[in-house]
């Protein structure tokens, strides 16, 4: 195994002995990550062990304040810390947007020594980007096993309704008390499972990126994600029961997945076309003034949507492609701009600005198609490593997780657009890009017609 995972006597998770020959710079995890029952009462001691300074801003929302924020704030004050409580109060679910980030920034004082986030994805990411910009340490108190972002160094945010990603820093201290995590609503537990299951698609797409574009693939990050997925699928019933074992294993799967972002410096191992679809649904619903579906639930459902496309492509005969027809169907720059504006609306220009590499010339498109024809056996092998749709669907069904877009209030027009434009959200290579470049999109997505 290219890494080792263990715990010390203080419930601190240790990842060590990372061995990889991929050639990339690997950031060795140095954070203090604690997982255990009742450990929230050790928060002050954990902080005193690692950080200097007594002045902090504690960030929570009106829900997580009641779950753990008030308790942590009181404990820190009793231990001699000066705490400014920044409670982001919302009638609906908190969005990690420019308003939330601004509120936290305004809570900072000239003598603030560190920030404490109490929550899951939205609170963690809002606090993380502020901590990075202010160059301050962050302490993270997890309240739900709902996403892999506790150990991430990337911040998924919303800016003027557009989903963006900005660099941040992994919190110096992460505390995951299983007694708190297992009280999270079942839909948040399902979200965590959905977020992990999407890694099957992300890992396959990363390998396909290596095959087509000679992209660097990190074996140790791939192995970490594989282990996380295996632990999760082997313990679905324990997770459903929210037992100590089940919640710990789900938490470990999420922490390990997120840790790959810290190790390799990007989200390639954990997010691809399935996340693109989820982000698209979230953006478009918000643009329409509708509640956005939960991210993890969206990732789980989108994984079920794209997995059959992968499995079908494994049986494709790329040698039969009519390259003249493919060239005639190649999209011009002007047509691509028009398509992006249709598909992404207000988000189109920011996305295009950040993804100039998606404006292909024919020589590059032809290179990719030819490469896929030559190396198709390798592509098939990547796809064959993904479990069958029935395995993933059964796990989600046993949990009671959403299985269809309709259960997330995603209507047919939005669904169809998302399946067609998910490839366009990032330059990051995916099987969906390859299908499009081979002129096969209409064949594979015929059940998702556009108006």
C-alpha positions as CSV (number, residue, x, y, z in Angstrom):
1,X,0.0,0.0,0.0
2,X,1.4,3.4,-1.0
3,X,0.4,5.0,2.4
4,X,-0.5,4.0,6.0
5,X,-3.4,5.2,8.1
6,X,-3.4,4.9,11.9
7,X,-4.6,6.7,15.1
8,X,-2.6,7.8,18.1
9,X,-3.7,7.7,21.7
10,X,-5.4,11.1,21.3
11,X,-7.7,9.9,18.4
12,X,-5.5,11.8,15.9
13,X,-5.7,10.4,12.4
14,X,-2.2,9.9,10.9
15,X,-1.5,9.4,7.2
16,X,2.1,8.4,6.8
17,X,4.6,6.6,4.5
18,X,3.3,8.1,1.3
19,X,5.1,6.5,-1.6
20,X,4.4,7.6,-5.1
21,X,6.4,7.8,-8.3
22,X,4.0,10.0,-10.4
23,X,6.4,12.9,-10.4
24,X,4.1,15.4,-8.9
25,X,4.9,17.4,-5.7
26,X,3.1,15.7,-2.8
27,X,2.1,17.7,0.2
28,X,2.5,15.5,3.3
29,X,-0.5,15.9,5.6
30,X,0.6,17.7,8.8
31,X,-2.8,18.7,10.1
32,X,-4.2,17.5,13.4
33,X,-7.3,15.5,12.4
34,X,-9.2,14.0,15.3
35,X,-12.0,11.4,14.9
36,X,-13.7,9.9,18.0
37,X,-16.6,9.8,20.4
38,X,-17.0,12.8,22.8
39,X,-13.8,14.5,21.6
40,X,-15.5,17.9,21.1
41,X,-14.9,18.4,24.8
42,X,-11.1,18.4,24.0
43,X,-11.4,21.3,21.6
44,X,-9.6,23.8,23.8
45,X,-6.8,21.3,24.6
46,X,-6.4,20.5,20.9
47,X,-6.0,24.2,20.1
48,X,-3.6,24.9,22.9
49,X,-1.5,22.0,21.8
50,X,-1.1,23.4,18.3
51,X,-1.8,27.1,18.0
52,X,-0.6,30.2,19.8
53,X,-2.9,33.2,20.6
54,X,-6.1,33.5,22.5
55,X,-8.3,35.6,20.1
56,X,-10.6,33.9,17.7
57,X,-13.7,34.3,15.6
58,X,-16.1,31.4,15.8
59,X,-18.2,30.9,12.7
60,X,-21.5,29.0,12.7
61,X,-25.0,29.3,11.3
62,X,-28.2,29.4,13.2
63,X,-28.5,25.6,13.0
64,X,-24.9,24.5,13.8
65,X,-24.8,27.1,16.6
66,X,-27.4,25.1,18.5
67,X,-25.8,21.7,17.5
68,X,-22.3,22.5,18.7
69,X,-21.4,26.2,18.2
70,X,-22.7,27.4,21.6
71,X,-21.0,24.5,23.3
72,X,-17.6,25.1,21.7
73,X,-17.8,28.9,22.3
74,X,-18.5,28.4,26.0
75,X,-15.8,25.8,26.4
76,X,-13.2,28.1,24.7
77,X,-14.2,31.1,26.8
78,X,-13.9,29.0,30.0
79,X,-10.4,28.0,28.9
80,X,-9.4,31.7,28.6
81,X,-9.9,32.3,24.9
82,X,-11.5,35.6,23.7
83,X,-14.2,34.5,21.3
84,X,-16.2,36.6,18.8
85,X,-19.2,34.6,17.8
86,X,-20.1,35.1,14.1
87,X,-23.5,33.4,13.6
88,X,-24.7,33.5,10.0
89,X,-28.4,33.5,10.3
90,X,-30.5,32.5,7.3
91,X,-34.1,31.5,6.8
92,X,-33.1,29.0,4.2
93,X,-30.0,27.0,3.8
94,X,-26.7,29.0,4.1
95,X,-25.0,29.5,0.8
96,X,-21.1,30.0,0.8
97,X,-21.4,33.2,-1.2
98,X,-20.0,36.7,-1.3
99,X,-22.4,37.7,1.5
100,X,-21.4,35.0,3.9
101,X,-17.7,35.5,3.2
102,X,-18.2,39.3,3.7
103,X,-19.9,38.7,7.1
104,X,-17.0,36.6,8.3
105,X,-14.4,39.1,7.1
106,X,-16.2,41.9,8.9
107,X,-16.1,39.9,12.2
108,X,-12.3,39.8,12.1
109,X,-10.4,42.1,14.4
110,X,-6.8,43.4,14.1
111,X,-5.7,40.9,16.8
112,X,-7.6,37.9,15.6
113,X,-5.3,34.9,15.9
114,X,-7.4,32.1,14.3
115,X,-10.8,31.2,13.1
116,X,-13.1,28.3,14.3
117,X,-15.7,26.9,11.9
118,X,-18.6,24.9,13.3
119,X,-20.6,23.2,10.5
120,X,-20.2,21.1,7.4
121,X,-19.6,22.2,3.8
122,X,-21.0,25.8,3.6
123,X,-19.6,26.9,6.9
124,X,-16.2,25.2,6.3
125,X,-15.7,26.6,2.9
126,X,-16.8,30.2,3.8
127,X,-14.4,30.2,6.8
128,X,-11.6,28.5,4.8
129,X,-11.5,31.2,2.1
130,X,-11.5,33.9,4.7
131,X,-8.7,32.2,6.6
132,X,-6.7,31.9,3.5
133,X,-7.1,35.5,2.5
134,X,-6.4,36.8,6.0
135,X,-3.5,34.3,6.4
136,X,-4.9,32.9,9.7
137,X,-5.1,29.4,11.0
138,X,-8.5,27.6,11.0
139,X,-10.0,25.1,13.4
140,X,-12.8,23.0,11.9
141,X,-15.5,21.4,14.0
142,X,-17.5,19.0,11.7
143,X,-21.2,18.6,12.4
144,X,-22.3,16.2,9.6
145,X,-20.7,13.5,7.5
146,X,-22.0,15.1,4.4
147,X,-19.1,16.1,2.2
148,X,-15.3,15.6,1.6
149,X,-14.3,19.2,2.1
150,X,-13.1,19.1,5.7
151,X,-9.6,18.2,4.6
152,X,-9.7,20.0,1.3
153,X,-7.6,23.0,0.3
154,X,-10.1,24.1,-2.4
155,X,-13.2,26.3,-1.7
156,X,-16.3,25.7,-3.8
157,X,-18.2,29.0,-3.5
158,X,-21.0,30.9,-5.2
159,X,-20.2,34.4,-6.7
160,X,-23.1,36.3,-8.2
161,X,-24.9,32.9,-8.6
162,X,-22.0,31.3,-10.4
163,X,-20.3,28.2,-8.9
164,X,-16.6,28.9,-8.6
165,X,-13.5,27.3,-7.0
166,X,-10.9,29.3,-5.1
167,X,-7.8,28.2,-3.3
168,X,-7.9,27.9,0.4
169,X,-6.0,26.1,3.1
170,X,-6.8,22.9,4.9
171,X,-7.7,23.7,8.5
172,X,-4.8,23.1,10.9
173,X,-7.1,21.3,13.3
174,X,-10.1,19.2,12.3
175,X,-12.4,17.7,15.0
176,X,-15.0,15.1,14.0
177,X,-16.9,14.0,17.0
178,X,-18.9,10.9,16.0
179,X,-21.4,11.5,18.8
180,X,-22.3,14.8,17.0
181,X,-22.0,13.5,13.4
182,X,-24.3,10.6,14.0
183,X,-27.1,13.0,15.0
184,X,-27.0,14.6,11.6
185,X,-30.2,14.2,9.5
186,X,-30.3,11.1,7.4
187,X,-30.4,13.2,4.2
188,X,-26.9,14.6,5.2
189,X,-25.6,11.1,5.8
190,X,-26.9,10.1,2.3
191,X,-25.3,13.2,0.9
192,X,-21.9,12.1,2.3
193,X,-22.4,8.7,0.7
194,X,-23.4,10.3,-2.6
195,X,-20.3,12.5,-2.5
196,X,-18.0,9.5,-2.0
197,X,-19.7,7.3,-4.7
198,X,-19.1,10.0,-7.3
199,X,-15.3,9.3,-6.9
200,X,-15.7,6.2,-9.1
201,X,-16.5,8.5,-12.0
202,X,-13.8,11.1,-11.0
203,X,-11.1,8.4,-10.8
204,X,-12.0,6.9,-14.2
205,X,-12.1,10.4,-15.8
206,X,-8.7,11.2,-14.3
207,X,-7.2,8.0,-15.8
208,X,-8.8,8.8,-19.2
209,X,-7.2,12.2,-19.0
210,X,-3.9,10.4,-18.6
211,X,-4.5,8.2,-21.6
212,X,-5.6,11.0,-23.9
213,X,-3.6,14.0,-22.7
214,X,-0.7,12.4,-20.8
215,X,-2.1,14.0,-17.7
216,X,-0.2,13.1,-14.5
217,X,-2.1,10.6,-12.5
218,X,-1.2,10.1,-8.9
219,X,-1.2,6.5,-7.8
220,X,-1.3,7.2,-4.1
221,X,-4.3,9.5,-4.4
222,X,-6.0,6.9,-6.6
223,X,-5.4,4.3,-4.0
224,X,-6.7,6.5,-1.2
225,X,-10.0,7.1,-3.1
226,X,-10.3,3.4,-3.9
227,X,-9.9,2.5,-0.2
228,X,-12.5,5.1,0.8
229,X,-15.0,3.7,-1.7
230,X,-14.4,0.1,-0.6
231,X,-14.9,0.9,3.1
232,X,-18.1,2.7,2.3
233,X,-19.7,0.0,0.1
234,X,-18.8,-2.7,2.6
235,X,-20.6,-0.9,5.4
236,X,-23.8,0.6,4.0
237,X,-26.0,-1.1,6.7
238,X,-23.8,0.3,9.5
239,X,-24.0,3.7,7.9
240,X,-27.8,3.5,7.5
241,X,-28.0,2.6,11.2
242,X,-25.8,5.6,12.1
243,X,-23.8,3.3,14.4
244,X,-20.5,4.4,15.8
245,X,-18.7,2.1,13.3
246,X,-20.8,3.3,10.3
247,X,-20.4,7.0,11.0
248,X,-16.7,6.6,11.7
249,X,-16.1,4.7,8.5
250,X,-18.2,7.2,6.4
251,X,-16.2,10.1,8.1
252,X,-12.9,8.4,7.3
253,X,-14.0,7.9,3.7
254,X,-14.8,11.6,3.4
255,X,-11.7,12.7,5.2
256,X,-9.4,10.5,3.1
257,X,-11.1,11.6,-0.2
258,X,-10.7,15.2,0.7
259,X,-7.1,14.6,1.8
260,X,-6.1,13.8,-1.8
261,X,-6.9,17.5,-2.6
262,X,-4.4,18.5,0.0
263,X,-1.8,16.0,-1.1
264,X,-1.9,16.7,-4.8
265,X,-3.1,20.3,-4.8
266,X,-6.3,19.9,-6.9
267,X,-9.6,18.1,-7.0
268,X,-8.9,15.7,-9.8
269,X,-9.3,12.5,-7.7
270,X,-12.7,13.5,-6.2
271,X,-14.6,15.6,-8.8
272,X,-15.4,15.3,-12.4
273,X,-18.4,15.3,-14.7
274,X,-20.7,14.1,-11.9
275,X,-19.8,17.2,-9.9
276,X,-20.2,19.4,-13.0
277,X,-23.8,18.2,-13.3
278,X,-24.5,18.8,-9.6
279,X,-23.0,22.3,-9.8
280,X,-25.1,23.0,-12.9
281,X,-28.3,22.1,-11.2
282,X,-27.4,24.2,-8.2
283,X,-26.6,27.3,-10.3
284,X,-29.6,27.1,-12.6
285,X,-32.0,26.6,-9.8
286,X,-30.6,29.6,-7.9
287,X,-30.8,31.7,-11.1
288,X,-34.5,30.8,-11.3
289,X,-35.0,31.7,-7.6
290,X,-35.6,28.1,-6.6
291,X,-34.0,26.2,-3.8
292,X,-30.8,24.5,-4.9
293,X,-30.7,20.7,-4.3
294,X,-28.2,19.5,-1.7
295,X,-24.7,19.0,-3.3
296,X,-24.0,15.4,-2.1
297,X,-27.5,14.2,-3.1
298,X,-27.0,15.8,-6.5
299,X,-23.6,14.1,-6.9
300,X,-25.2,10.7,-6.0
301,X,-28.0,11.1,-8.5
302,X,-25.7,12.4,-11.3
303,X,-23.4,9.4,-10.7
304,X,-26.4,7.1,-11.5
305,X,-27.0,9.1,-14.7
306,X,-23.5,9.1,-16.1
307,X,-22.4,5.6,-15.1
308,X,-24.5,3.9,-17.8
309,X,-22.9,6.1,-20.4
310,X,-19.4,5.0,-19.2
311,X,-20.4,1.3,-19.4
312,X,-21.9,1.7,-22.8
313,X,-18.8,3.4,-24.1
314,X,-16.7,0.4,-23.1
315,X,-18.4,-1.5,-25.9
316,X,-17.9,1.2,-28.5
317,X,-16.0,0.6,-31.8
318,X,-14.0,3.7,-32.4
319,X,-12.3,2.2,-35.4
320,X,-15.7,2.7,-37.2
321,X,-15.7,6.4,-36.8
322,X,-16.2,8.5,-40.0
323,X,-13.5,11.1,-39.4
324,X,-14.8,13.3,-42.2
325,X,-18.2,13.5,-40.6
326,X,-16.6,14.2,-37.2
327,X,-14.7,17.1,-38.8
328,X,-17.8,18.5,-40.4
329,X,-19.5,18.4,-37.0
330,X,-16.7,20.1,-35.2
331,X,-18.0,23.2,-33.4
332,X,-16.5,26.6,-34.3
333,X,-15.5,29.1,-31.7
334,X,-18.5,31.3,-32.5
335,X,-20.9,28.3,-32.2
336,X,-19.3,27.3,-28.9
337,X,-19.7,30.8,-27.4
338,X,-23.4,30.8,-28.5
339,X,-23.9,27.3,-27.0
340,X,-22.3,28.3,-23.7
341,X,-24.5,31.4,-23.4
342,X,-27.6,29.3,-24.1
343,X,-26.6,26.5,-21.6
344,X,-25.1,28.6,-18.8
345,X,-26.8,31.9,-19.1
346,X,-25.2,34.5,-16.7
347,X,-22.5,32.0,-15.7
348,X,-21.3,31.5,-19.3
349,X,-18.7,34.3,-19.6
350,X,-17.0,33.6,-16.3
351,X,-16.8,29.9,-17.1
352,X,-15.4,30.5,-20.6
353,X,-12.9,33.0,-19.2
354,X,-11.5,30.3,-16.9
355,X,-11.5,27.5,-19.5
356,X,-9.9,28.8,-22.7
357,X,-8.5,25.3,-23.3
358,X,-12.0,24.1,-24.3
359,X,-11.8,26.1,-27.5
360,X,-10.2,23.3,-29.6
361,X,-8.9,23.5,-33.1
362,X,-9.4,20.6,-35.4
363,X,-5.8,19.4,-35.2
364,X,-6.1,19.0,-31.4
365,X,-9.5,17.4,-31.6
366,X,-8.2,14.9,-34.2
367,X,-5.2,14.1,-32.0
368,X,-7.5,13.2,-29.2
369,X,-9.8,11.1,-31.3
370,X,-6.8,9.2,-32.8
371,X,-5.3,8.7,-29.4
372,X,-8.6,7.2,-28.1
373,X,-8.7,4.9,-31.1
374,X,-5.2,3.7,-30.5
375,X,-5.5,3.3,-26.7
376,X,-9.1,2.2,-26.5
377,X,-8.2,-1.0,-24.5
378,X,-6.8,1.2,-21.8
379,X,-10.0,3.3,-21.7
380,X,-12.1,0.2,-21.5
381,X,-10.0,-1.0,-18.5
382,X,-10.6,2.2,-16.6
383,X,-14.4,1.8,-17.2
384,X,-14.4,-1.8,-16.2
385,X,-12.9,-0.9,-12.8
386,X,-16.2,1.0,-12.0
387,X,-18.8,-1.3,-10.3
388,X,-22.1,-1.9,-12.1
389,X,-25.0,0.5,-11.9
390,X,-26.9,-2.0,-9.8
391,X,-24.2,-2.1,-7.1
392,X,-24.2,1.7,-6.7
393,X,-28.0,2.0,-7.0
394,X,-28.5,-0.7,-4.5
395,X,-26.3,1.0,-1.9
396,X,-28.2,4.3,-2.4
397,X,-31.6,2.6,-2.3
398,X,-30.8,0.8,1.0
399,X,-29.9,4.2,2.5
400,X,-33.1,5.8,1.2
401,X,-31.1,8.3,-0.8
402,X,-32.6,10.1,-3.8
403,X,-32.2,8.1,-7.0
404,X,-33.7,10.3,-9.7
405,X,-33.5,14.0,-10.7
406,X,-37.2,14.3,-10.1
407,X,-36.7,13.6,-6.4
408,X,-34.4,16.7,-6.4
409,X,-37.0,18.8,-8.2
410,X,-34.9,18.8,-11.4
411,X,-37.3,19.0,-14.3
412,X,-36.8,17.4,-17.7
413,X,-35.5,20.5,-19.6
414,X,-32.9,21.2,-16.9
415,X,-31.9,17.6,-16.8
416,X,-31.4,17.4,-20.6
417,X,-29.4,20.5,-20.7
418,X,-27.2,19.4,-17.8
419,X,-26.3,16.1,-19.5
420,X,-25.4,18.0,-22.7
421,X,-23.3,20.8,-21.1
422,X,-21.7,19.1,-18.1
423,X,-18.6,18.5,-20.3
424,X,-18.3,22.3,-20.7
425,X,-18.0,23.4,-17.1
426,X,-14.2,22.9,-16.9
427,X,-11.3,22.2,-19.2
428,X,-10.6,19.1,-17.1
429,X,-10.8,16.1,-19.3
430,X,-13.8,13.7,-19.1
431,X,-15.3,10.8,-21.0
432,X,-18.1,13.1,-21.9
433,X,-15.6,15.4,-23.7
434,X,-14.2,12.5,-25.6
435,X,-17.7,11.3,-26.6
436,X,-18.4,14.8,-27.9
437,X,-15.0,15.1,-29.7
438,X,-15.7,11.7,-31.4
439,X,-19.0,13.1,-32.8
440,X,-21.0,10.6,-30.7
441,X,-22.9,12.9,-28.3
442,X,-26.3,12.6,-30.0
443,X,-25.9,8.9,-30.1
444,X,-25.1,8.6,-26.4
445,X,-27.5,11.3,-25.1
446,X,-30.4,10.7,-27.4
447,X,-32.7,10.3,-24.4
448,X,-31.8,13.8,-23.3
449,X,-33.1,15.9,-26.3
450,X,-32.8,19.7,-26.4
451,X,-35.8,21.8,-27.3
